């Protein structure tokens, strides 16, 4: 999660949004003292309904990206299990080791080009397995799991859903900042921005769990394939 401390890692990424919310809310607190400032009332039901809808949207995406991340990890475990059996066949041991390293490098930084390249390499490897009398069911399971991981490696949430979720999240947080008055509104604004924007950013980061940059907060566990390559 990056550097530690109150201003590091996840909190550090949220600080600009919280600072903007504090700035706007401080200005509004000053303006609220003037008689011409409009006083908005009876929005509790509206904010509650919109907040519930936002929770459903965030929860749906969280469930989607979590399921995808865990399914990728499970498929990688099955791939490594198949590779361990194939490695015992000395005629394909070198090809297996080379493919495993290429696979790790690819899913650490998946791009359209790298995915296309390893698909071609995997097809050639499957032919070599068949030629060297590797177990047919093992080849089938291996190919299926590899195809699944490569398909999911660059998958993202639907663009329309993502745009709508972003608009609703920031609009709701902005409404809290402008509508809820006084010191209660000040504290509520900070908490709302920290919670909702933080949830949005965290779930968005989980949507790219194969991104292993320093700023990435959530990463899929690649330990099985890493350990496999270390024992070459």
C-alpha positions as CSV (number, residue, x, y, z in Angstrom):
1,X,0.0,0.0,0.0
2,X,3.0,2.3,-0.4
3,X,4.6,4.3,2.4
4,X,3.2,3.8,5.9
5,X,1.8,6.5,8.2
6,X,-1.2,8.7,8.3
7,X,-0.3,10.5,5.0
8,X,1.1,7.4,3.2
9,X,-0.4,4.6,1.1
10,X,-4.1,4.6,0.8
11,X,-4.6,7.7,3.0
12,X,-2.1,9.6,0.9
13,X,-4.2,9.0,-2.2
14,X,-7.3,10.3,-0.4
15,X,-5.8,13.4,1.1
16,X,-6.3,15.6,-2.0
17,X,-10.1,14.8,-2.0
18,X,-10.4,15.4,1.7
19,X,-8.5,18.7,1.4
20,X,-10.9,19.8,-1.3
21,X,-13.9,18.8,0.8
22,X,-12.5,20.7,3.8
23,X,-11.8,23.8,1.7
24,X,-15.3,23.9,0.2
25,X,-17.0,23.1,3.4
26,X,-15.1,25.8,5.3
27,X,-16.2,28.3,2.7
28,X,-19.8,27.2,3.0
29,X,-19.7,27.5,6.8
30,X,-18.7,31.2,6.3
31,X,-21.4,31.7,3.7
32,X,-24.1,30.1,5.9
33,X,-23.8,33.1,8.3
34,X,-25.3,35.4,5.6
35,X,-29.1,35.7,5.4
36,X,-29.1,35.3,1.6
37,X,-27.6,31.9,1.8
38,X,-30.3,29.3,0.9
39,X,-31.3,26.9,3.6
40,X,-32.1,23.4,2.3
41,X,-34.3,21.2,4.5
42,X,-36.0,17.8,4.4
43,X,-33.5,16.1,2.2
44,X,-32.9,13.2,4.7
45,X,-35.1,10.8,2.8
46,X,-33.6,11.7,-0.6
47,X,-30.0,11.4,0.7
48,X,-31.0,8.1,2.4
49,X,-32.5,6.6,-0.8
50,X,-29.5,7.8,-3.0
51,X,-27.1,6.5,-0.4
52,X,-28.7,3.1,-0.4
53,X,-28.6,3.0,-4.2
54,X,-25.0,3.9,-4.1
55,X,-24.3,1.2,-1.6
56,X,-25.9,-1.3,-4.0
57,X,-23.8,-0.1,-6.9
58,X,-20.5,-0.3,-4.9
59,X,-21.5,-3.6,-3.5
60,X,-22.2,-5.1,-6.9
61,X,-18.9,-4.0,-8.3
62,X,-17.1,-5.2,-5.2
63,X,-18.6,-8.6,-5.5
64,X,-17.7,-8.7,-9.2
65,X,-14.1,-7.7,-8.9
66,X,-13.5,-9.9,-5.8
67,X,-14.9,-12.9,-7.5
68,X,-12.7,-12.3,-10.5
69,X,-9.6,-11.8,-8.5
70,X,-10.1,-15.0,-6.5
71,X,-11.1,-17.0,-9.6
72,X,-7.8,-15.9,-11.2
73,X,-5.8,-17.0,-8.1
74,X,-7.6,-20.4,-8.1
75,X,-7.0,-20.9,-11.8
76,X,-3.2,-20.1,-11.3
77,X,-3.1,-22.8,-8.6
78,X,-4.5,-25.3,-11.0
79,X,-2.1,-24.3,-13.7
80,X,0.9,-24.7,-11.4
81,X,-0.4,-28.1,-10.3
82,X,-0.5,-29.2,-14.0
83,X,2.9,-27.8,-14.6
84,X,4.4,-29.7,-11.7
85,X,3.2,-33.0,-13.3
86,X,4.4,-32.0,-16.7
87,X,7.8,-31.0,-15.4
88,X,8.4,-34.7,-14.5
89,X,8.5,-35.4,-18.2
90,X,12.1,-34.6,-19.1
91,X,11.3,-34.2,-22.8
92,X,9.1,-31.1,-22.1
93,X,10.8,-29.9,-18.9
94,X,12.7,-27.0,-20.6
95,X,9.6,-25.9,-22.6
96,X,7.5,-26.0,-19.4
97,X,10.0,-23.9,-17.4
98,X,10.3,-21.3,-20.2
99,X,6.5,-21.1,-20.6
100,X,6.0,-20.7,-16.8
101,X,8.4,-17.7,-16.7
102,X,6.7,-16.1,-19.7
103,X,3.3,-16.7,-18.1
104,X,4.4,-15.0,-14.8
105,X,5.9,-12.0,-16.7
106,X,2.7,-11.7,-18.8
107,X,0.2,-11.6,-16.0
108,X,2.3,-9.2,-13.9
109,X,1.8,-6.6,-16.7
110,X,-0.9,-7.9,-19.0
111,X,-1.3,-6.0,-22.3
112,X,-3.2,-7.0,-25.5
113,X,0.1,-7.7,-27.2
114,X,1.6,-9.8,-24.4
115,X,-1.7,-11.8,-24.1
116,X,-1.7,-12.5,-27.8
117,X,1.9,-13.6,-27.7
118,X,1.5,-16.1,-24.9
119,X,-1.6,-17.5,-26.4
120,X,0.4,-18.4,-29.5
121,X,3.2,-19.9,-27.3
122,X,0.6,-21.9,-25.3
123,X,-0.9,-23.4,-28.5
124,X,2.6,-24.5,-29.6
125,X,3.2,-25.9,-26.1
126,X,0.0,-27.9,-26.2
127,X,1.0,-29.5,-29.5
128,X,4.4,-30.4,-28.0
129,X,2.6,-31.9,-25.0
130,X,0.5,-34.1,-27.3
131,X,3.5,-35.1,-29.3
132,X,5.4,-36.2,-26.1
133,X,2.4,-38.2,-24.8
134,X,1.6,-35.9,-21.9
135,X,-1.7,-36.9,-20.3
136,X,-4.7,-35.7,-22.4
137,X,-6.9,-34.6,-19.4
138,X,-3.9,-32.7,-18.0
139,X,-3.5,-30.9,-21.2
140,X,-7.2,-30.1,-21.4
141,X,-7.4,-28.8,-17.9
142,X,-4.2,-26.8,-18.3
143,X,-5.3,-25.2,-21.6
144,X,-8.7,-24.3,-20.1
145,X,-7.3,-22.6,-17.0
146,X,-4.7,-20.7,-19.0
147,X,-7.3,-19.5,-21.5
148,X,-9.5,-18.3,-18.5
149,X,-6.7,-16.4,-16.8
150,X,-5.6,-14.7,-20.0
151,X,-9.2,-13.8,-20.8
152,X,-9.7,-12.3,-17.3
153,X,-6.3,-10.6,-17.1
154,X,-7.4,-7.6,-19.0
155,X,-11.1,-7.7,-18.2
156,X,-12.7,-4.6,-16.6
157,X,-16.1,-3.6,-15.3
158,X,-18.5,-2.4,-18.0
159,X,-17.6,1.1,-19.0
160,X,-21.1,2.5,-18.7
161,X,-21.5,1.0,-15.2
162,X,-18.1,2.5,-14.2
163,X,-19.0,6.0,-15.5
164,X,-22.3,6.0,-13.8
165,X,-20.8,4.7,-10.5
166,X,-18.2,7.5,-10.6
167,X,-20.8,10.2,-11.2
168,X,-23.1,9.0,-8.4
169,X,-20.3,8.6,-5.9
170,X,-18.8,12.1,-6.4
171,X,-22.2,13.7,-6.8
172,X,-23.5,12.2,-3.5
173,X,-20.3,13.2,-1.7
174,X,-20.6,16.7,-3.1
175,X,-24.3,17.0,-2.1
176,X,-23.3,16.1,1.5
177,X,-20.7,18.8,1.5
178,X,-23.1,21.5,0.3
179,X,-26.3,20.5,2.0
180,X,-25.6,19.4,5.5
181,X,-25.1,22.6,7.6
182,X,-22.9,23.6,10.5
183,X,-20.2,21.7,12.4
184,X,-22.2,18.5,11.9
185,X,-22.0,19.0,8.1
186,X,-18.3,19.7,8.4
187,X,-17.6,16.4,10.2
188,X,-20.1,14.5,8.0
189,X,-18.4,15.8,4.8
190,X,-15.0,14.6,5.9
191,X,-16.3,11.2,6.9
192,X,-18.5,10.8,3.7
193,X,-15.6,11.8,1.4
194,X,-13.2,9.5,3.2
195,X,-15.6,6.5,3.1
196,X,-17.3,6.8,-0.2
197,X,-14.4,8.1,-2.3
198,X,-12.1,5.6,-0.5
199,X,-14.4,2.7,-1.2
200,X,-14.6,3.8,-4.9
201,X,-10.8,4.0,-5.2
202,X,-10.2,0.7,-3.4
203,X,-12.7,-1.2,-5.5
204,X,-11.4,0.4,-8.6
205,X,-7.9,-0.8,-7.6
206,X,-9.2,-4.3,-7.1
207,X,-10.6,-4.1,-10.7
208,X,-6.9,-4.1,-11.8
209,X,-5.6,-6.7,-9.3
210,X,-2.9,-7.7,-11.8
211,X,-1.3,-4.3,-11.7
212,X,1.8,-4.6,-9.7
213,X,3.0,-1.0,-9.7
214,X,4.1,0.8,-6.5
215,X,0.8,2.7,-6.3
216,X,-1.4,-0.5,-6.5
217,X,-3.3,-1.1,-3.3
218,X,-4.7,-4.6,-4.0
219,X,-2.8,-7.3,-5.9
220,X,-3.7,-10.9,-6.8
221,X,-1.6,-13.5,-5.1
222,X,0.9,-15.0,-7.6
223,X,2.9,-16.9,-5.1
224,X,2.2,-20.3,-6.6
225,X,3.7,-19.5,-10.0
226,X,6.5,-17.4,-8.4
227,X,7.5,-20.3,-6.2
228,X,7.3,-22.7,-9.2
229,X,9.7,-20.5,-11.2
230,X,12.1,-20.2,-8.3
231,X,12.5,-24.0,-8.1
232,X,13.6,-24.4,-11.7
